[in-house]
Each structure stands twice: as structure tokens, then as C-alpha cells.
């Protein structure tokens, strides 16, 4: 499995088998071990599946801005900086 919070795929299960090039959906877990979580994320962000199941629906949503090309900082720094700017001492 990839690291928590890192999306390697989002879409219908039938398409996942094609995306990961496996016969059975359960084989996806073995396939995920072949690359790092970051590599899977980057691979998905540049895929047709990402454009079809994530980018297009979000871009078509009312009031949407199509800025879904990269995920938020996964390190937690952004949240820490936000807390600092609000004067929170909770870390």
C-alpha cells in the first residue's frame, strides 16, 4: 500500500485493474510495492484516469477553479505554518 494520504488511483474498480495492469483487483496491493508512493501519485496525476475521474468533474463543478494538478503538501508543514500565523501554540 502507499503511504497514508497519497492517492495512487481513484476511479471504478474495473478500470483499476486496467490501470494497474492486473487480472484480479486484489493483485493491486502487490503492484503498489513496485514504486514509491510519490511515484504512484505522480503517475496517477499524469494519467487519463485522473483527468477523467478527478480533473474534469472538479472543473465542471459550480464555482470550480481547475487547480487540481498537484496535491497539497503532505509533510504537515502547511498546517504548522497556518497554526503559527494564527498564533496557536498547539503543535
N, C-alpha and C positions, 0 to 999 in steps of 0.2 A: 504494500500500500504506500501511497505517497504520504508526505508529512501532513499533519492536520492543517486544514485551511487552504491547501493547494489543490486547485481543480485540475484534474488530468483529462476529464471528459464530462460533458453534460449533454444529454440527449436521450432518445429512445434506446432501450436495451438492444433491440435488433440491430440498430446502427452501431452500437458499441462493439458488437462482435466484428463487424466490418472494419471499424476504426482501429481496433487493436489487433486485427488480423488473427482472430481465434475462432475455433469451431464452437466452443461452449463458453457461455458467459463467465463461468467460474474460473476459466483459464486466464482471465484478465489479471488476476492477482499475481500470477507468475510473470506475466508480461510486464507489469509495473516495476518489477525488480530489475529490469534490463536498463533503465535510465533513472537519473535522479529526478526528484520531484520538480525541480526547476526546469529540467529538460522536457518533462511531460507537459508542464504548464505552457512553456514557450511553444512546444509543438502544437498543443491544442489551440493556442491563441492565433496561430497562423493557418489553422485548418478550415476547410469548407464547413465542417460541422459547427465550429464556433460561430462562423458568420451566419449560418442558417438558424441555429438554435439559441444564440445569445445576442449577437450584434444586431441583426435585423429586427427581432422582436423589441429589443430595447429602443432602437432608433425609431420604431414605429409607434412607441407608446406616447400618449399625450404629454406634451411638455418635456419630452426627452431631449437630451443632448447626447449625441453619439460619441461619447468619450470612453468607450469600454475596451480600448485596445490593450491596456496593461492593468494588472491588479494593483490594489493598494499595497503599500509597504507591509510586508509580512513580518518584519522584525520587531514590531511594537514601538519603534521609535516615534512614529507619528502620534500615537496615543500618549506617550510620555511627554512629548513636546506640547501637546494640547493641554495636558494637565498642568504643565509648568506655566503656560500662558494664562491659565485661569486662576493661578495662584494656589493650586491644590498641593498639599504636602503628601498626599497619598500616592505611594509608588509601589 
